[in-house]
Amino acid sequence: MPPAKKRVRSYDPARTRAAVLAQLAHVRDAVPRLTPGQLALPTRLGEWTVRELIAHIGMAVTAVHRALDRPAPPKQDVTPAEWPFATAAHARAIDEFTRRLAADRPDLAAYLADVDASLRTHLAAHSGPRLLETGAGALPLDDYLVTRTVELVVHTDDLNAAVPGLQVPYDRQALAAATRVLADALAVRAPGGSTEVRVPPYAVVQCVEGPRHTRGTPPNVVETEPLTWLRLATGRVSWPDAVAEAQVSASGERADLGALLPLMS
């Protein structure tokens, strides 16, 4: 008997669009509060400063505009859960683009205001299905917007980590979508049903080859909260450190996810 086909998670387009705009707004509201000294602070992203990090956040959003300005591809060939695995291949180009952007747009508040206005205009013009050709492959506009929640939430967390006391909020719907994308990516990387990964209140996935759990308490369980999961999935926190610091609980012989993480960097 062939294995059951995995269900592909669906996302509400209106909520996704609202989440992207809301998280971008949170970053926009924070930027005018930053001093020149804070903009020059280092981040946990290699040699990027806070200025370059903010420029990259805007760039991650304008990727939607750039994709909409290109011809639509003939068919979809990637899903949001597969998108994380394609990002590393473009790291050098992204770094170079980000550095040029940060140098060319000294007024970051004005830059993000332009990004926001342009995104709203583009989204208003494309309310129906539209396939996009992206660096990760071809996928529908609203699915690509789901991947933007990962970019926005993860980099908001990078910004909060770099500037003590800044405390940029996380939109709940954006955090939920980002958590689910990266939980589903884990299930793509390690298909199976022996381990249950819980990220309450947003996601539960089955993964890792082995005996499939059907009822009762699963023998292999991993549980953590959303921001810790995002940090693990993107390499901001290592698996051994998260376990040692009780940021994640893992029980069972197949509950060690260290060899599977990070999913993207």
C-alpha positions as CSV (number, residue, x, y, z in Angstrom):
1,M,0.0,0.0,0.0
2,P,1.6,3.4,-1.0
3,P,2.2,5.9,1.8
4,A,-0.4,8.5,2.4
5,K,0.3,11.8,0.6
6,K,1.3,14.6,2.9
7,R,-1.2,17.4,3.2
8,V,0.2,20.8,2.1
9,R,-0.7,23.5,4.6
10,S,-2.8,26.3,3.2
11,Y,-2.7,29.9,4.4
12,D,-5.5,32.5,4.3
13,P,-4.4,35.1,1.7
14,A,-6.1,38.1,3.4
15,R,-4.5,37.3,6.8
16,T,-1.1,36.7,5.2
17,R,-1.2,40.1,3.4
18,A,-2.3,41.8,6.6
19,A,0.5,40.1,8.6
20,V,3.2,41.2,6.2
21,L,2.0,44.8,6.2
22,A,1.7,44.7,10.0
23,Q,5.2,43.3,10.7
24,L,6.7,45.8,8.2
25,A,4.8,48.6,10.0
26,H,6.3,47.5,13.4
27,V,9.8,47.8,11.9
28,R,9.0,51.1,10.2
29,D,7.8,52.5,13.6
30,A,11.0,51.5,15.3
31,V,13.5,52.9,12.8
32,P,13.1,56.6,13.6
33,R,13.9,55.9,17.2
34,L,17.3,54.5,16.3
35,T,20.3,56.8,16.8
36,P,23.3,56.9,14.5
37,G,25.3,54.9,17.1
38,Q,22.6,52.2,17.2
39,L,22.5,52.0,13.4
40,A,26.2,51.3,13.5
41,L,25.9,48.4,16.1
42,P,26.9,44.9,15.0
43,T,24.3,42.2,14.5
44,R,24.4,38.4,14.7
45,L,24.5,38.3,10.9
46,G,28.2,38.3,10.1
47,E,29.5,41.7,9.3
48,W,26.2,43.4,8.9
49,T,25.4,46.4,11.1
50,V,21.9,47.4,12.2
51,R,21.8,49.8,9.2
52,E,22.4,46.9,6.8
53,L,19.9,44.6,8.6
54,I,17.2,47.2,8.2
55,A,18.1,47.7,4.5
56,H,17.8,43.9,4.1
57,I,14.3,43.9,5.7
58,G,13.2,46.3,3.1
59,M,14.9,44.3,0.3
60,A,13.1,41.1,1.5
61,V,9.8,42.9,1.0
62,T,10.7,44.5,-2.4
63,A,11.5,41.0,-3.6
64,V,7.7,40.8,-4.1
65,H,7.7,43.9,-6.3
66,R,10.6,42.6,-8.4
67,A,8.9,39.2,-8.9
68,L,5.6,40.8,-9.9
69,D,7.4,42.9,-12.5
70,R,8.7,39.8,-14.2
71,P,6.6,37.5,-16.5
72,A,4.7,34.8,-14.8
73,P,6.2,31.3,-15.0
74,P,4.1,28.5,-16.6
75,K,3.7,26.4,-13.4
76,Q,4.4,26.2,-9.7
77,D,7.4,24.1,-8.8
78,V,8.1,24.9,-5.1
79,T,6.0,25.3,-1.9
80,P,6.5,27.5,1.2
81,A,7.8,24.5,3.1
82,E,10.5,23.9,0.5
83,W,11.5,27.6,0.1
84,P,13.9,27.6,3.2
85,F,16.3,25.2,1.5
86,A,16.9,27.5,-1.5
87,T,18.0,30.6,0.4
88,A,21.6,29.6,1.1
89,A,22.5,29.5,-2.6
90,H,21.8,33.2,-3.0
91,A,23.7,34.3,0.2
92,R,26.5,36.1,-1.6
93,A,24.3,38.0,-4.0
94,I,22.0,39.0,-1.1
95,D,24.9,40.3,0.9
96,E,26.2,42.4,-1.9
97,F,22.7,43.8,-2.8
98,T,22.1,44.6,0.9
99,R,25.4,46.5,1.3
100,R,24.8,48.6,-1.8
101,L,21.3,49.3,-0.7
102,A,22.3,50.4,2.8
103,A,24.9,52.8,1.2
104,D,22.5,54.2,-1.4
105,R,19.6,54.7,1.0
106,P,20.9,56.7,4.0
107,D,17.4,57.7,5.1
108,L,16.1,54.3,6.2
109,A,12.8,55.6,7.5
110,A,12.0,57.1,4.1
111,Y,13.2,54.0,2.4
112,L,10.8,51.7,4.4
113,A,7.9,54.2,3.8
114,D,8.6,53.8,0.1
115,V,8.7,50.0,0.4
116,D,5.4,50.0,2.3
117,A,3.6,52.2,-0.2
118,S,4.9,50.3,-3.2
119,L,3.9,46.9,-1.7
120,R,0.4,48.2,-1.1
121,T,0.2,49.4,-4.7
122,H,1.4,46.1,-6.1
123,L,-0.9,44.0,-3.9
124,A,-3.9,46.1,-4.8
125,A,-3.2,45.4,-8.4
126,H,-2.9,41.7,-7.9
127,S,-5.8,40.4,-5.8
128,G,-6.2,37.1,-7.6
129,P,-3.9,34.2,-8.3
130,R,-0.6,35.1,-9.8
131,L,2.5,32.9,-10.2
132,L,5.9,34.4,-9.4
133,E,9.4,33.5,-10.6
134,T,11.5,33.8,-7.4
135,G,15.1,32.8,-6.5
136,A,13.7,29.7,-4.9
137,G,11.4,28.7,-7.8
138,A,7.9,29.4,-9.0
139,L,5.1,29.8,-6.5
140,P,1.9,31.8,-6.2
141,L,2.0,35.4,-4.9
142,D,0.2,34.6,-1.7
143,D,2.5,31.7,-1.0
144,Y,5.5,33.9,-1.6
145,L,4.0,36.4,0.9
146,V,4.0,33.6,3.4
147,T,7.7,33.3,3.0
148,R,8.0,37.1,3.6
149,T,6.6,36.5,7.2
150,V,9.7,34.4,7.9
151,E,12.0,37.1,6.6
152,L,10.2,39.8,8.5
153,V,9.8,38.0,11.9
154,V,13.3,36.4,11.9
155,H,14.9,39.8,11.1
156,T,12.8,41.6,13.6
157,D,14.2,39.2,16.1
158,D,17.7,40.0,14.8
159,L,17.0,43.7,15.2
160,N,15.8,43.3,18.8
161,A,18.8,41.2,19.6
162,A,21.2,43.8,18.2
163,V,19.6,46.9,19.9
164,P,19.0,46.3,23.6
165,G,15.7,47.8,24.8
166,L,14.3,48.4,21.3
167,Q,11.5,45.7,21.6
168,V,10.0,45.8,18.1
169,P,6.7,43.8,18.4
170,Y,5.9,40.7,16.6
171,D,2.5,40.5,14.8
172,R,0.8,37.4,16.0
173,Q,-0.3,36.3,12.5
174,A,3.1,36.9,11.1
175,L,4.7,34.9,13.9
176,A,2.2,32.1,13.4
177,A,2.8,31.8,9.7
178,A,6.6,31.9,10.1
179,T,6.5,29.2,12.7
180,R,4.4,27.0,10.5
181,V,6.6,27.4,7.4
182,L,9.7,26.3,9.3
183,A,7.9,23.5,11.1
184,D,6.7,22.2,7.8
185,A,10.2,22.5,6.4
186,L,11.5,20.2,9.1
187,A,8.9,17.6,8.1
188,V,10.1,18.0,4.5
189,R,13.7,17.5,5.5
190,A,13.0,14.5,7.8
191,P,9.8,12.9,6.6
192,G,8.3,10.3,8.9
193,G,6.0,9.9,11.9
194,S,8.1,8.8,14.8
195,T,8.7,12.2,16.4
196,E,6.2,15.0,17.2
197,V,7.5,18.5,17.2
198,R,5.2,21.0,19.0
199,V,5.5,24.7,18.8
200,P,2.4,25.9,20.7
201,P,0.2,27.6,20.0
202,Y,1.0,27.6,16.3
203,A,2.3,24.3,15.0
204,V,2.6,20.6,15.5
205,V,4.3,18.3,12.9
206,Q,5.3,14.7,12.7
207,C,8.7,13.9,11.3
208,V,11.7,11.5,11.4
209,E,11.7,8.0,10.1
210,G,10.7,5.2,12.5
211,P,7.7,3.6,14.1
212,R,4.6,5.8,13.5
213,H,2.8,7.1,16.6
214,T,-1.0,6.6,16.3
215,R,-2.6,7.3,19.8
216,G,-1.7,8.3,23.3
217,T,1.5,10.2,24.3
218,P,4.1,10.0,21.5
219,P,7.3,8.3,22.5
220,N,9.4,11.0,20.9
221,V,8.4,14.6,21.6
222,V,10.1,18.0,21.1
223,E,8.5,21.1,22.4
224,T,9.6,24.8,22.4
225,E,8.1,28.2,22.0
226,P,7.8,30.1,18.6
227,L,10.8,32.5,18.8
228,T,13.1,29.7,20.0
229,W,11.9,27.5,17.2
230,L,12.6,30.3,14.6
231,R,16.1,30.8,16.1
232,L,16.8,27.1,16.0
233,A,15.5,26.7,12.5
234,T,17.6,29.6,11.2
235,G,20.8,28.9,13.1
236,R,20.6,31.8,15.6
237,V,20.6,29.3,18.5
238,S,22.2,25.9,18.4
239,W,20.4,22.7,19.4
240,P,22.8,21.8,22.3
241,D,22.6,25.3,23.7
242,A,18.8,25.4,23.5
243,V,18.6,22.1,25.3
244,A,21.2,23.0,27.9
245,E,19.4,26.3,28.7
246,A,16.0,24.6,28.9
247,Q,14.7,26.5,25.9
248,V,13.5,23.3,24.4
249,S,12.4,20.0,25.8
250,A,13.2,16.7,24.0
251,S,12.2,13.3,25.2
252,G,12.7,9.9,23.4
253,E,15.5,8.3,21.4
254,R,14.5,10.1,18.2
255,A,14.0,13.5,19.7
256,D,17.5,14.9,19.0
257,L,17.1,17.3,16.1
258,G,20.6,18.6,16.2
259,A,21.6,16.9,13.0
260,L,18.6,18.4,11.1
261,L,19.1,22.0,12.2
262,P,19.4,24.7,11.0
263,L,16.9,24.5,8.1
264,M,18.1,27.8,6.6
265,S,20.7,30.4,7.4
